[in-house]
Amino acid sequence: MDRFNLNSQLEHLQSKYVGTGHADTNKFEWMVNQHRDSYASYIGHHSLISYFAVAQNESIARVKFEFVEKMLQPCGLPVPRDE
């Protein structure tokens, strides 16, 4: 009974949150989710974005803009999947 409860909780999390993956998630999709989640965290925390701006000698707005652009395809073009 405990194992069934654990599996149902995991399925609920996977249906509720896109980034947690599912049984058919491949390596590329997992990495895209991880990169997008990281960029969203960097953009959302002012101290992190300030750190990146100072390290790159750019303005905070420029670094935010670049991170938002990188969220579109953080790992390059998608890998063709075998159906």
C-alpha positions as CSV (number, residue, x, y, z in Angstrom):
1,M,0.0,0.0,0.0
2,D,2.9,2.4,0.8
3,R,4.5,1.9,-2.6
4,F,1.2,2.6,-4.4
5,N,0.8,5.8,-2.3
6,L,4.3,6.9,-3.3
7,N,3.7,6.3,-7.0
8,S,0.4,8.1,-7.0
9,Q,2.1,11.1,-5.2
10,L,4.9,11.1,-7.8
11,E,2.4,11.0,-10.7
12,H,0.5,13.9,-9.1
13,L,3.7,16.0,-8.9
14,Q,4.7,15.1,-12.5
15,S,1.3,16.2,-13.8
16,K,1.3,19.4,-11.8
17,Y,4.8,20.6,-12.4
18,V,6.3,20.4,-15.9
19,G,10.0,20.4,-14.8
20,T,9.7,17.2,-12.7
21,G,9.6,15.1,-15.8
22,H,7.7,11.9,-16.5
23,A,8.4,8.4,-17.7
24,D,8.9,9.5,-21.4
25,T,11.2,12.5,-20.6
26,N,14.5,12.1,-22.4
27,K,17.9,13.5,-21.4
28,F,17.6,16.6,-23.7
29,E,14.1,17.6,-22.3
30,W,15.5,17.2,-18.7
31,M,18.5,19.4,-19.4
32,V,16.3,22.1,-21.1
33,N,14.0,22.1,-18.0
34,Q,17.1,22.4,-15.7
35,H,18.6,25.3,-17.7
36,R,15.3,27.2,-17.9
37,D,14.7,26.8,-14.2
38,S,18.2,28.0,-13.5
39,Y,17.8,31.1,-15.7
40,A,14.5,31.9,-14.2
41,S,16.0,31.7,-10.7
42,Y,18.9,34.0,-11.7
43,I,16.5,36.6,-13.2
44,G,14.3,36.4,-10.1
45,H,17.0,37.0,-7.6
46,H,18.4,40.5,-7.8
47,S,21.7,39.6,-6.0
48,L,22.4,36.8,-8.4
49,I,21.7,38.9,-11.5
50,S,23.9,41.7,-10.0
51,Y,26.7,39.2,-9.5
52,F,26.5,38.1,-13.1
53,A,26.4,41.7,-14.3
54,V,29.5,42.7,-12.4
55,A,31.4,39.5,-13.5
56,Q,30.5,40.2,-17.2
57,N,31.0,44.0,-16.9
58,E,27.5,44.5,-18.3
59,S,24.4,46.3,-17.1
60,I,21.8,44.3,-15.1
61,A,19.2,44.9,-17.8
62,R,21.5,43.5,-20.5
63,V,22.2,40.4,-18.5
64,K,18.5,39.9,-17.8
65,F,17.8,40.3,-21.5
66,E,20.5,37.7,-22.5
67,F,19.2,35.2,-19.9
68,V,15.6,35.6,-21.2
69,E,16.8,35.0,-24.7
70,K,18.8,31.9,-23.6
71,M,15.6,30.5,-22.1
72,L,14.2,30.0,-25.6
73,Q,16.7,27.3,-26.6
74,P,19.1,26.8,-23.7
75,C,20.6,23.5,-25.0
76,G,20.4,24.2,-28.8
77,L,18.0,22.6,-31.2
78,P,15.9,19.6,-30.1
79,V,17.1,16.1,-30.8
80,P,14.8,14.2,-33.2
81,R,12.9,11.6,-31.3
82,D,12.2,8.1,-32.5
83,E,8.4,7.6,-32.5
